[in-house]
Amino acid sequence: MGGRVPRSNDHSNPLILNIIMIKYKEHPKYWVIHKEVYYNELDSLDDEIQNIITTKPHDSSTKMFNSKVDRLVEDKIKESDIQTK
């Protein structure tokens, strides 16, 4: 019983992360921001890791990379929303 209650900002909980990302994917700038972040992050990696990420979608490195991209995209969307208010 005394389990941890997931919070809406708990990025370690896959269910919460999926709900958050669905919300952000509806943002009008999501795909523009996602593309920018994805390629900036991919370009910062060495060739071997880039190859894993682009050819092995179920590899743990790819999953970690995608999670990082999702967090960065979420942060940029939040930042852009704050600047437009």
PDB file of N, CA, C and O in Angstrom:
ATOM      1  N   MET A   1       0.797  -1.170   0.000  1.00  0.00           N
ATOM      2  CA  MET A   1       0.000   0.000   0.000  1.00  0.00           C
ATOM      3  C   MET A   1       0.848   1.245   0.000  1.00  0.00           C
ATOM      4  O   MET A   1       0.600   1.976  -0.959  1.00  0.00           O
ATOM      5  N   GLY A   2       1.689   1.638   0.737  1.00  0.00           N
ATOM      6  CA  GLY A   2       2.367   2.914   0.800  1.00  0.00           C
ATOM      7  C   GLY A   2       3.177   3.231  -0.431  1.00  0.00           C
ATOM      8  O   GLY A   2       4.285   3.753  -0.315  1.00  0.00           O
ATOM      9  N   GLY A   3       2.658   2.932  -1.617  1.00  0.00           N
ATOM     10  CA  GLY A   3       3.372   3.193  -2.865  1.00  0.00           C
ATOM     11  C   GLY A   3       3.458   4.675  -3.178  1.00  0.00           C
ATOM     12  O   GLY A   3       2.715   5.499  -2.646  1.00  0.00           O
ATOM     13  N   ARG A   4       4.374   4.970  -4.042  1.00  0.00           N
ATOM     14  CA  ARG A   4       4.611   6.344  -4.456  1.00  0.00           C
ATOM     15  C   ARG A   4       3.499   6.782  -5.404  1.00  0.00           C
ATOM     16  O   ARG A   4       3.139   6.041  -6.318  1.00  0.00           O
ATOM     17  N   VAL A   5       2.955   7.973  -5.197  1.00  0.00           N
ATOM     18  CA  VAL A   5       1.925   8.520  -6.066  1.00  0.00           C
ATOM     19  C   VAL A   5       2.622   9.289  -7.188  1.00  0.00           C
ATOM     20  O   VAL A   5       3.388  10.214  -6.916  1.00  0.00           O
ATOM     21  N   PRO A   6       2.363   8.911  -8.468  1.00  0.00           N
ATOM     22  CA  PRO A   6       3.021   9.628  -9.557  1.00  0.00           C
ATOM     23  C   PRO A   6       2.532  11.061  -9.659  1.00  0.00           C
ATOM     24  O   PRO A   6       1.345  11.337  -9.484  1.00  0.00           O
ATOM     25  N   ARG A   7       3.427  11.943  -9.936  1.00  0.00           N
ATOM     26  CA  ARG A   7       3.093  13.358 -10.109  1.00  0.00           C
ATOM     27  C   ARG A   7       3.134  13.685 -11.598  1.00  0.00           C
ATOM     28  O   ARG A   7       3.778  12.983 -12.379  1.00  0.00           O
ATOM     29  N   SER A   8       2.441  14.757 -11.986  1.00  0.00           N
ATOM     30  CA  SER A   8       2.351  15.114 -13.404  1.00  0.00           C
ATOM     31  C   SER A   8       3.700  15.531 -13.986  1.00  0.00           C
ATOM     32  O   SER A   8       3.872  15.504 -15.204  1.00  0.00           O
ATOM     33  N   ASN A   9       4.654  15.914 -13.149  1.00  0.00           N
ATOM     34  CA  ASN A   9       5.976  16.290 -13.648  1.00  0.00           C
ATOM     35  C   ASN A   9       7.004  15.184 -13.424  1.00  0.00           C
ATOM     36  O   ASN A   9       8.207  15.439 -13.474  1.00  0.00           O
ATOM     37  N   ASP A  10       6.541  13.959 -13.178  1.00  0.00           N
ATOM     38  CA  ASP A  10       7.402  12.815 -12.891  1.00  0.00           C
ATOM     39  C   ASP A  10       7.802  12.130 -14.192  1.00  0.00           C
ATOM     40  O   ASP A  10       7.081  11.263 -14.685  1.00  0.00           O
ATOM     41  N   HIS A  11       8.959  12.519 -14.753  1.00  0.00           N
ATOM     42  CA  HIS A  11       9.392  11.971 -16.029  1.00  0.00           C
ATOM     43  C   HIS A  11       9.957  10.561 -15.917  1.00  0.00           C
ATOM     44  O   HIS A  11      10.314   9.961 -16.932  1.00  0.00           O
ATOM     45  N   SER A  12      10.044  10.023 -14.711  1.00  0.00           N
ATOM     46  CA  SER A  12      10.502   8.644 -14.572  1.00  0.00           C
ATOM     47  C   SER A  12       9.339   7.667 -14.739  1.00  0.00           C
ATOM     48  O   SER A  12       9.566   6.462 -14.857  1.00  0.00           O
ATOM     49  N   ASN A  13       8.122   8.152 -14.750  1.00  0.00           N
ATOM     50  CA  ASN A  13       6.938   7.311 -14.908  1.00  0.00           C
ATOM     51  C   ASN A  13       6.540   7.305 -16.384  1.00  0.00           C
ATOM     52  O   ASN A  13       6.108   8.335 -16.901  1.00  0.00           O
ATOM     53  N   PRO A  14       6.675   6.159 -17.080  1.00  0.00           N
ATOM     54  CA  PRO A  14       6.382   6.108 -18.517  1.00  0.00           C
ATOM     55  C   PRO A  14       4.961   6.527 -18.870  1.00  0.00           C
ATOM     56  O   PRO A  14       4.748   7.152 -19.909  1.00  0.00           O
ATOM     57  N   LEU A  15       3.991   6.199 -18.033  1.00  0.00           N
ATOM     58  CA  LEU A  15       2.606   6.579 -18.320  1.00  0.00           C
ATOM     59  C   LEU A  15       2.443   8.093 -18.289  1.00  0.00           C
ATOM     60  O   LEU A  15       1.826   8.671 -19.183  1.00  0.00           O
ATOM     61  N   ILE A  16       2.987   8.728 -17.275  1.00  0.00           N
ATOM     62  CA  ILE A  16       2.912  10.183 -17.168  1.00  0.00           C
ATOM     63  C   ILE A  16       3.641  10.825 -18.341  1.00  0.00           C
ATOM     64  O   ILE A  16       3.148  11.793 -18.920  1.00  0.00           O
ATOM     65  N   LEU A  17       4.808  10.297 -18.698  1.00  0.00           N
ATOM     66  CA  LEU A  17       5.572  10.848 -19.811  1.00  0.00           C
ATOM     67  C   LEU A  17       4.773  10.756 -21.112  1.00  0.00           C
ATOM     68  O   LEU A  17       4.768  11.703 -21.898  1.00  0.00           O
ATOM     69  N   ASN A  18       4.099   9.630 -21.346  1.00  0.00           N
ATOM     70  CA  ASN A  18       3.286   9.490 -22.554  1.00  0.00           C
ATOM     71  C   ASN A  18       2.140  10.494 -22.581  1.00  0.00           C
ATOM     72  O   ASN A  18       1.860  11.078 -23.628  1.00  0.00           O
ATOM     73  N   ILE A  19       1.482  10.701 -21.467  1.00  0.00           N
ATOM     74  CA  ILE A  19       0.383  11.671 -21.394  1.00  0.00           C
ATOM     75  C   ILE A  19       0.909  13.075 -21.671  1.00  0.00           C
ATOM     76  O   ILE A  19       0.288  13.839 -22.410  1.00  0.00           O
ATOM     77  N   ILE A  20       2.042  13.413 -21.085  1.00  0.00           N
ATOM     78  CA  ILE A  20       2.642  14.731 -21.303  1.00  0.00           C
ATOM     79  C   ILE A  20       2.996  14.911 -22.775  1.00  0.00           C
ATOM     80  O   ILE A  20       2.715  15.959 -23.356  1.00  0.00           O
ATOM     81  N   MET A  21       3.612  13.894 -23.383  1.00  0.00           N
ATOM     82  CA  MET A  21       4.038  14.021 -24.778  1.00  0.00           C
ATOM     83  C   MET A  21       2.843  14.111 -25.719  1.00  0.00           C
ATOM     84  O   MET A  21       2.913  14.819 -26.724  1.00  0.00           O
ATOM     85  N   ILE A  22       1.760  13.423 -25.428  1.00  0.00           N
ATOM     86  CA  ILE A  22       0.558  13.549 -26.259  1.00  0.00           C
ATOM     87  C   ILE A  22       0.081  14.997 -26.220  1.00  0.00           C
ATOM     88  O   ILE A  22      -0.287  15.560 -27.251  1.00  0.00           O
ATOM     89  N   LYS A  23       0.089  15.591 -25.051  1.00  0.00           N
ATOM     90  CA  LYS A  23      -0.323  16.993 -24.907  1.00  0.00           C
ATOM     91  C   LYS A  23       0.587  17.899 -25.741  1.00  0.00           C
ATOM     92  O   LYS A  23       0.104  18.769 -26.465  1.00  0.00           O
ATOM     93  N   TYR A  24       1.886  17.697 -25.641  1.00  0.00           N
ATOM     94  CA  TYR A  24       2.816  18.571 -26.355  1.00  0.00           C
ATOM     95  C   TYR A  24       2.814  18.329 -27.859  1.00  0.00           C
ATOM     96  O   TYR A  24       3.073  19.256 -28.627  1.00  0.00           O
ATOM     97  N   LYS A  25       2.531  17.115 -28.293  1.00  0.00           N
ATOM     98  CA  LYS A  25       2.490  16.836 -29.731  1.00  0.00           C
ATOM     99  C   LYS A  25       1.358  17.593 -30.420  1.00  0.00           C
ATOM    100  O   LYS A  25       1.373  17.754 -31.640  1.00  0.00           O
ATOM    101  N   GLU A  26       0.389  18.051 -29.655  1.00  0.00           N
ATOM    102  CA  GLU A  26      -0.700  18.848 -30.205  1.00  0.00           C
ATOM    103  C   GLU A  26      -0.316  20.314 -30.362  1.00  0.00           C
ATOM    104  O   GLU A  26      -1.044  21.076 -30.998  1.00  0.00           O
ATOM    105  N   HIS A  27       0.811  20.718 -29.796  1.00  0.00           N
ATOM    106  CA  HIS A  27       1.269  22.105 -29.894  1.00  0.00           C
ATOM    107  C   HIS A  27       1.612  22.421 -31.349  1.00  0.00           C
ATOM    108  O   HIS A  27       2.232  21.600 -32.026  1.00  0.00           O
ATOM    109  N   PRO A  28       1.218  23.594 -31.839  1.00  0.00           N
ATOM    110  CA  PRO A  28       1.441  23.915 -33.260  1.00  0.00           C
ATOM    111  C   PRO A  28       2.906  23.921 -33.692  1.00  0.00           C
ATOM    112  O   PRO A  28       3.199  23.718 -34.871  1.00  0.00           O
ATOM    113  N   LYS A  29       3.822  24.147 -32.767  1.00  0.00           N
ATOM    114  CA  LYS A  29       5.249  24.193 -33.118  1.00  0.00           C
ATOM    115  C   LYS A  29       5.990  22.895 -32.775  1.00  0.00           C
ATOM    116  O   LYS A  29       7.209  22.816 -32.925  1.00  0.00           O
ATOM    117  N   TYR A  30       5.251  21.882 -32.316  1.00  0.00           N
ATOM    118  CA  TYR A  30       5.903  20.662 -31.830  1.00  0.00           C
ATOM    119  C   TYR A  30       6.885  20.072 -32.835  1.00  0.00           C
ATOM    120  O   TYR A  30       8.049  19.849 -32.502  1.00  0.00           O
ATOM    121  N   TRP A  31       6.432  19.818 -34.060  1.00  0.00           N
ATOM    122  CA  TRP A  31       7.290  19.101 -35.014  1.00  0.00           C
ATOM    123  C   TRP A  31       8.466  19.945 -35.480  1.00  0.00           C
ATOM    124  O   TRP A  31       9.531  19.403 -35.773  1.00  0.00           O
ATOM    125  N   VAL A  32       8.298  21.242 -35.554  1.00  0.00           N
ATOM    126  CA  VAL A  32       9.426  22.121 -35.907  1.00  0.00           C
ATOM    127  C   VAL A  32      10.478  22.066 -34.813  1.00  0.00           C
ATOM    128  O   VAL A  32      11.668  21.916 -35.090  1.00  0.00           O
ATOM    129  N   ILE A  33      10.033  22.190 -33.569  1.00  0.00           N
ATOM    130  CA  ILE A  33      10.953  22.140 -32.431  1.00  0.00           C
ATOM    131  C   ILE A  33      11.575  20.752 -32.312  1.00  0.00           C
ATOM    132  O   ILE A  33      12.775  20.627 -32.068  1.00  0.00           O
ATOM    133  N   HIS A  34      10.766  19.712 -32.483  1.00  0.00           N
ATOM    134  CA  HIS A  34      11.269  18.342 -32.379  1.00  0.00           C
ATOM    135  C   HIS A  34      12.380  18.097 -33.402  1.00  0.00           C
ATOM    136  O   HIS A  34      13.421  17.534 -33.062  1.00  0.00           O
ATOM    137  N   LYS A  35      12.168  18.507 -34.624  1.00  0.00           N
ATOM    138  CA  LYS A  35      13.167  18.302 -35.675  1.00  0.00           C
ATOM    139  C   LYS A  35      14.475  19.013 -35.331  1.00  0.00           C
ATOM    140  O   LYS A  35      15.555  18.442 -35.479  1.00  0.00           O
ATOM    141  N   GLU A  36      14.374  20.248 -34.875  1.00  0.00           N
ATOM    142  CA  GLU A  36      15.564  21.014 -34.506  1.00  0.00           C
ATOM    143  C   GLU A  36      16.326  20.335 -33.372  1.00  0.00           C
ATOM    144  O   GLU A  36      17.540  20.149 -33.458  1.00  0.00           O
ATOM    145  N   VAL A  37      15.619  19.968 -32.317  1.00  0.00           N
ATOM    146  CA  VAL A  37      16.244  19.332 -31.155  1.00  0.00           C
ATOM    147  C   VAL A  37      16.842  17.982 -31.537  1.00  0.00           C
ATOM    148  O   VAL A  37      17.980  17.673 -31.181  1.00  0.00           O
ATOM    149  N   TYR A  38      16.065  17.179 -32.267  1.00  0.00           N
ATOM    150  CA  TYR A  38      16.511  15.840 -32.652  1.00  0.00           C
ATOM    151  C   TYR A  38      17.840  15.901 -33.404  1.00  0.00           C
ATOM    152  O   TYR A  38      18.786  15.195 -33.055  1.00  0.00           O
ATOM    153  N   TYR A  39      17.912  16.739 -34.428  1.00  0.00           N
ATOM    154  CA  TYR A  39      19.134  16.793 -35.228  1.00  0.00           C
ATOM    155  C   TYR A  39      20.289  17.460 -34.492  1.00  0.00           C
ATOM    156  O   TYR A  39      21.441  17.075 -34.691  1.00  0.00           O
ATOM    157  N   ASN A  40      20.016  18.438 -33.658  1.00  0.00           N
ATOM    158  CA  ASN A  40      21.095  19.030 -32.848  1.00  0.00           C
ATOM    159  C   ASN A  40      21.694  17.995 -31.902  1.00  0.00           C
ATOM    160  O   ASN A  40      22.913  17.900 -31.761  1.00  0.00           O
ATOM    161  N   GLU A  41      20.830  17.228 -31.263  1.00  0.00           N
ATOM    162  CA  GLU A  41      21.315  16.203 -30.339  1.00  0.00           C
ATOM    163  C   GLU A  41      22.015  15.067 -31.091  1.00  0.00           C
ATOM    164  O   GLU A  41      23.052  14.575 -30.646  1.00  0.00           O
ATOM    165  N   LEU A  42      21.460  14.660 -32.204  1.00  0.00           N
ATOM    166  CA  LEU A  42      22.067  13.586 -32.992  1.00  0.00           C
ATOM    167  C   LEU A  42      23.452  14.004 -33.493  1.00  0.00           C
ATOM    168  O   LEU A  42      24.393  13.212 -33.460  1.00  0.00           O
ATOM    169  N   ASP A  43      23.569  15.243 -33.954  1.00  0.00           N
ATOM    170  CA  ASP A  43      24.852  15.746 -34.454  1.00  0.00           C
ATOM    171  C   ASP A  43      25.923  15.821 -33.369  1.00  0.00           C
ATOM    172  O   ASP A  43      27.117  15.808 -33.668  1.00  0.00           O
ATOM    173  N   SER A  44      25.499  15.898 -32.121  1.00  0.00           N
ATOM    174  CA  SER A  44      26.474  16.013 -31.030  1.00  0.00           C
ATOM    175  C   SER A  44      27.066  14.659 -30.626  1.00  0.00           C
ATOM    176  O   SER A  44      27.978  14.602 -29.802  1.00  0.00           O
ATOM    177  N   LEU A  45      26.554  13.580 -31.200  1.00  0.00           N
ATOM    178  CA  LEU A  45      27.014  12.229 -30.838  1.00  0.00           C
ATOM    179  C   LEU A  45      28.064  11.726 -31.817  1.00  0.00           C
ATOM    180  O   LEU A  45      28.145  12.194 -32.952  1.00  0.00           O
ATOM    181  N   ASP A  46      28.872  10.761 -31.363  1.00  0.00           N
ATOM    182  CA  ASP A  46      29.854  10.178 -32.270  1.00  0.00           C
ATOM    183  C   ASP A  46      29.150   9.280 -33.293  1.00  0.00           C
ATOM    184  O   ASP A  46      27.991   8.910 -33.107  1.00  0.00           O
ATOM    185  N   ASP A  47      29.842   8.942 -34.347  1.00  0.00           N
ATOM    186  CA  ASP A  47      29.250   8.206 -35.471  1.00  0.00           C
ATOM    187  C   ASP A  47      28.675   6.856 -35.065  1.00  0.00           C
ATOM    188  O   ASP A  47      27.625   6.454 -35.567  1.00  0.00           O
ATOM    189  N   GLU A  48      29.342   6.164 -34.174  1.00  0.00           N
ATOM    190  CA  GLU A  48      28.871   4.835 -33.756  1.00  0.00           C
ATOM    191  C   GLU A  48      27.500   4.918 -33.068  1.00  0.00           C
ATOM    192  O   GLU A  48      26.599   4.131 -33.356  1.00  0.00           O
ATOM    193  N   ILE A  49      27.366   5.879 -32.162  1.00  0.00           N
ATOM    194  CA  ILE A  49      26.094   6.048 -31.451  1.00  0.00           C
ATOM    195  C   ILE A  49      25.020   6.560 -32.414  1.00  0.00           C
ATOM    196  O   ILE A  49      23.872   6.121 -32.345  1.00  0.00           O
ATOM    197  N   GLN A  50      25.375   7.466 -33.296  1.00  0.00           N
ATOM    198  CA  GLN A  50      24.415   7.930 -34.307  1.00  0.00           C
ATOM    199  C   GLN A  50      23.872   6.754 -35.109  1.00  0.00           C
ATOM    200  O   GLN A  50      22.672   6.674 -35.372  1.00  0.00           O
ATOM    201  N   ASN A  51      24.760   5.846 -35.494  1.00  0.00           N
ATOM    202  CA  ASN A  51      24.347   4.680 -36.269  1.00  0.00           C
ATOM    203  C   ASN A  51      23.369   3.803 -35.480  1.00  0.00           C
ATOM    204  O   ASN A  51      22.381   3.321 -36.034  1.00  0.00           O
ATOM    205  N   ILE A  52      23.640   3.600 -34.207  1.00  0.00           N
ATOM    206  CA  ILE A  52      22.741   2.806 -33.365  1.00  0.00           C
ATOM    207  C   ILE A  52      21.367   3.472 -33.308  1.00  0.00           C
ATOM    208  O   ILE A  52      20.343   2.810 -33.478  1.00  0.00           O
ATOM    209  N   ILE A  53      21.350   4.765 -33.070  1.00  0.00           N
ATOM    210  CA  ILE A  53      20.084   5.489 -32.931  1.00  0.00           C
ATOM    211  C   ILE A  53      19.268   5.459 -34.215  1.00  0.00           C
ATOM    212  O   ILE A  53      18.042   5.355 -34.172  1.00  0.00           O
ATOM    213  N   THR A  54      19.940   5.548 -35.353  1.00  0.00           N
ATOM    214  CA  THR A  54      19.204   5.598 -36.615  1.00  0.00           C
ATOM    215  C   THR A  54      18.869   4.227 -37.192  1.00  0.00           C
ATOM    216  O   THR A  54      18.058   4.132 -38.114  1.00  0.00           O
ATOM    217  N   THR A  55      19.476   3.165 -36.669  1.00  0.00           N
ATOM    218  CA  THR A  55      19.217   1.837 -37.244  1.00  0.00           C
ATOM    219  C   THR A  55      18.604   0.839 -36.275  1.00  0.00           C
ATOM    220  O   THR A  55      18.086  -0.194 -36.699  1.00  0.00           O
ATOM    221  N   LYS A  56      18.654   1.131 -34.983  1.00  0.00           N
ATOM    222  CA  LYS A  56      18.151   0.177 -33.979  1.00  0.00           C
ATOM    223  C   LYS A  56      17.167   0.873 -33.038  1.00  0.00           C
ATOM    224  O   LYS A  56      17.549   1.304 -31.950  1.00  0.00           O
ATOM    225  N   PRO A  57      15.905   0.983 -33.453  1.00  0.00           N
ATOM    226  CA  PRO A  57      14.927   1.751 -32.671  1.00  0.00           C
ATOM    227  C   PRO A  57      14.625   1.183 -31.285  1.00  0.00           C
ATOM    228  O   PRO A  57      14.113   1.906 -30.431  1.00  0.00           O
ATOM    229  N   HIS A  58      14.925  -0.084 -31.043  1.00  0.00           N
ATOM    230  CA  HIS A  58      14.610  -0.683 -29.742  1.00  0.00           C
ATOM    231  C   HIS A  58      15.827  -0.812 -28.829  1.00  0.00           C
ATOM    232  O   HIS A  58      15.719  -1.350 -27.727  1.00  0.00           O
ATOM    233  N   ASP A  59      16.973  -0.328 -29.275  1.00  0.00           N
ATOM    234  CA  ASP A  59      18.184  -0.362 -28.470  1.00  0.00           C
ATOM    235  C   ASP A  59      18.034   0.586 -27.273  1.00  0.00           C
ATOM    236  O   ASP A  59      17.360   1.611 -27.372  1.00  0.00           O
ATOM    237  N   SER A  60      18.650   0.247 -26.168  1.00  0.00           N
ATOM    238  CA  SER A  60      18.536   1.094 -24.971  1.00  0.00           C
ATOM    239  C   SER A  60      19.116   2.492 -25.207  1.00  0.00           C
ATOM    240  O   SER A  60      18.616   3.471 -24.652  1.00  0.00           O
ATOM    241  N   SER A  61      20.154   2.590 -26.016  1.00  0.00           N
ATOM    242  CA  SER A  61      20.719   3.912 -26.334  1.00  0.00           C
ATOM    243  C   SER A  61      19.713   4.769 -27.088  1.00  0.00           C
ATOM    244  O   SER A  61      19.602   5.970 -26.841  1.00  0.00           O
ATOM    245  N   THR A  62      18.987   4.153 -27.999  1.00  0.00           N
ATOM    246  CA  THR A  62      17.976   4.871 -28.770  1.00  0.00           C
ATOM    247  C   THR A  62      16.842   5.327 -27.864  1.00  0.00           C
ATOM    248  O   THR A  62      16.356   6.451 -27.988  1.00  0.00           O
ATOM    249  N   LYS A  63      16.423   4.461 -26.958  1.00  0.00           N
ATOM    250  CA  LYS A  63      15.342   4.815 -26.038  1.00  0.00           C
ATOM    251  C   LYS A  63      15.763   5.972 -25.130  1.00  0.00           C
ATOM    252  O   LYS A  63      14.978   6.889 -24.884  1.00  0.00           O
ATOM    253  N   MET A  64      17.000   5.929 -24.635  1.00  0.00           N
ATOM    254  CA  MET A  64      17.498   7.028 -23.796  1.00  0.00           C
ATOM    255  C   MET A  64      17.588   8.321 -24.599  1.00  0.00           C
ATOM    256  O   MET A  64      17.232   9.390 -24.104  1.00  0.00           O
ATOM    257  N   PHE A  65      18.064   8.222 -25.837  1.00  0.00           N
ATOM    258  CA  PHE A  65      18.173   9.389 -26.702  1.00  0.00           C
ATOM    259  C   PHE A  65      16.788  10.002 -26.940  1.00  0.00           C
ATOM    260  O   PHE A  65      16.613  11.214 -26.814  1.00  0.00           O
ATOM    261  N   ASN A  66      15.821   9.172 -27.278  1.00  0.00           N
ATOM    262  CA  ASN A  66      14.471   9.665 -27.546  1.00  0.00           C
ATOM    263  C   ASN A  66      13.838  10.299 -26.313  1.00  0.00           C
ATOM    264  O   ASN A  66      13.124  11.296 -26.423  1.00  0.00           O
ATOM    265  N   SER A  67      14.094   9.729 -25.151  1.00  0.00           N
ATOM    266  CA  SER A  67      13.585  10.318 -23.909  1.00  0.00           C
ATOM    267  C   SER A  67      14.194  11.694 -23.675  1.00  0.00           C
ATOM    268  O   SER A  67      13.508  12.631 -23.266  1.00  0.00           O
ATOM    269  N   LYS A  68      15.483  11.801 -23.938  1.00  0.00           N
ATOM    270  CA  LYS A  68      16.159  13.094 -23.779  1.00  0.00           C
ATOM    271  C   LYS A  68      15.580  14.114 -24.750  1.00  0.00           C
ATOM    272  O   LYS A  68      15.309  15.254 -24.371  1.00  0.00           O
ATOM    273  N   VAL A  69      15.391  13.706 -26.002  1.00  0.00           N
ATOM    274  CA  VAL A  69      14.814  14.607 -27.003  1.00  0.00           C
ATOM    275  C   VAL A  69      13.422  15.056 -26.556  1.00  0.00           C
ATOM    276  O   VAL A  69      13.089  16.238 -26.646  1.00  0.00           O
ATOM    277  N   ASP A  70      12.610  14.112 -26.076  1.00  0.00           N
ATOM    278  CA  ASP A  70      11.262  14.449 -25.606  1.00  0.00           C
ATOM    279  C   ASP A  70      11.303  15.484 -24.486  1.00  0.00           C
ATOM    280  O   ASP A  70      10.523  16.436 -24.491  1.00  0.00           O
ATOM    281  N   ARG A  71      12.207  15.302 -23.530  1.00  0.00           N
ATOM    282  CA  ARG A  71      12.317  16.260 -22.419  1.00  0.00           C
ATOM    283  C   ARG A  71      12.741  17.630 -22.925  1.00  0.00           C
ATOM    284  O   ARG A  71      12.193  18.649 -22.504  1.00  0.00           O
ATOM    285  N   LEU A  72      13.720  17.656 -23.832  1.00  0.00           N
ATOM    286  CA  LEU A  72      14.189  18.937 -24.360  1.00  0.00           C
ATOM    287  C   LEU A  72      13.111  19.644 -25.171  1.00  0.00           C
ATOM    288  O   LEU A  72      12.964  20.863 -25.086  1.00  0.00           O
ATOM    289  N   VAL A  73      12.360  18.883 -25.952  1.00  0.00           N
ATOM    290  CA  VAL A  73      11.256  19.464 -26.733  1.00  0.00           C
ATOM    291  C   VAL A  73      10.204  20.040 -25.781  1.00  0.00           C
ATOM    292  O   VAL A  73       9.723  21.156 -25.975  1.00  0.00           O
ATOM    293  N   GLU A  74       9.862  19.281 -24.770  1.00  0.00           N
ATOM    294  CA  GLU A  74       8.888  19.760 -23.786  1.00  0.00           C
ATOM    295  C   GLU A  74       9.362  21.070 -23.162  1.00  0.00           C
ATOM    296  O   GLU A  74       8.583  22.014 -23.029  1.00  0.00           O
ATOM    297  N   ASP A  75      10.641  21.131 -22.778  1.00  0.00           N
ATOM    298  CA  ASP A  75      11.185  22.348 -22.174  1.00  0.00           C
ATOM    299  C   ASP A  75      11.131  23.532 -23.139  1.00  0.00           C
ATOM    300  O   ASP A  75      10.792  24.646 -22.740  1.00  0.00           O
ATOM    301  N   LYS A  76      11.463  23.291 -24.404  1.00  0.00           N
ATOM    302  CA  LYS A  76      11.420  24.378 -25.396  1.00  0.00           C
ATOM    303  C   LYS A  76       9.997  24.865 -25.633  1.00  0.00           C
ATOM    304  O   LYS A  76       9.776  26.063 -25.811  1.00  0.00           O
ATOM    305  N   ILE A  77       9.046  23.967 -25.637  1.00  0.00           N
ATOM    306  CA  ILE A  77       7.646  24.367 -25.820  1.00  0.00           C
ATOM    307  C   ILE A  77       7.191  25.201 -24.629  1.00  0.00           C
ATOM    308  O   ILE A  77       6.547  26.236 -24.802  1.00  0.00           O
ATOM    309  N   LYS A  78       7.521  24.756 -23.427  1.00  0.00           N
ATOM    310  CA  LYS A  78       7.172  25.523 -22.235  1.00  0.00           C
ATOM    311  C   LYS A  78       7.783  26.911 -22.307  1.00  0.00           C
ATOM    312  O   LYS A  78       7.122  27.910 -22.020  1.00  0.00           O
ATOM    313  N   GLU A  79       9.064  26.965 -22.697  1.00  0.00           N
ATOM    314  CA  GLU A  79       9.775  28.233 -22.800  1.00  0.00           C
ATOM    315  C   GLU A  79       9.114  29.153 -23.838  1.00  0.00           C
ATOM    316  O   GLU A  79       8.939  30.346 -23.593  1.00  0.00           O
ATOM    317  N   SER A  80       8.750  28.586 -24.998  1.00  0.00           N
ATOM    318  CA  SER A  80       8.124  29.406 -26.038  1.00  0.00           C
ATOM    319  C   SER A  80       6.747  29.891 -25.605  1.00  0.00           C
ATOM    320  O   SER A  80       6.342  31.000 -25.953  1.00  0.00           O
ATOM    321  N   ASP A  81       6.024  29.067 -24.848  1.00  0.00           N
ATOM    322  CA  ASP A  81       4.711  29.479 -24.351  1.00  0.00           C
ATOM    323  C   ASP A  81       4.839  30.604 -23.331  1.00  0.00           C
ATOM    324  O   ASP A  81       4.014  31.518 -23.309  1.00  0.00           O
ATOM    325  N   ILE A  82       5.859  30.546 -22.495  1.00  0.00           N
ATOM    326  CA  ILE A  82       6.088  31.593 -21.499  1.00  0.00           C
ATOM    327  C   ILE A  82       6.426  32.903 -22.198  1.00  0.00           C
ATOM    328  O   ILE A  82       5.948  33.964 -21.796  1.00  0.00           O
ATOM    329  N   GLN A  83       7.241  32.835 -23.236  1.00  0.00           N
ATOM    330  CA  GLN A  83       7.659  34.039 -23.949  1.00  0.00           C
ATOM    331  C   GLN A  83       6.500  34.697 -24.717  1.00  0.00           C
ATOM    332  O   GLN A  83       6.522  35.903 -24.963  1.00  0.00           O
ATOM    333  N   THR A  84       5.499  33.906 -25.089  1.00  0.00           N
ATOM    334  CA  THR A  84       4.381  34.472 -25.840  1.00  0.00           C
ATOM    335  C   THR A  84       3.266  34.980 -24.951  1.00  0.00           C
ATOM    336  O   THR A  84       2.298  35.554 -25.449  1.00  0.00           O
ATOM    337  N   LYS A  85       3.378  34.785 -23.651  1.00  0.00           N
ATOM    338  CA  LYS A  85       2.333  35.269 -22.725  1.00  0.00           C
ATOM    339  C   LYS A  85       2.613  36.672 -22.287  1.00  0.00           C
ATOM    340  O   LYS A  85       1.846  37.241 -21.511  1.00  0.00           O
TER     341      LYS A  85
END
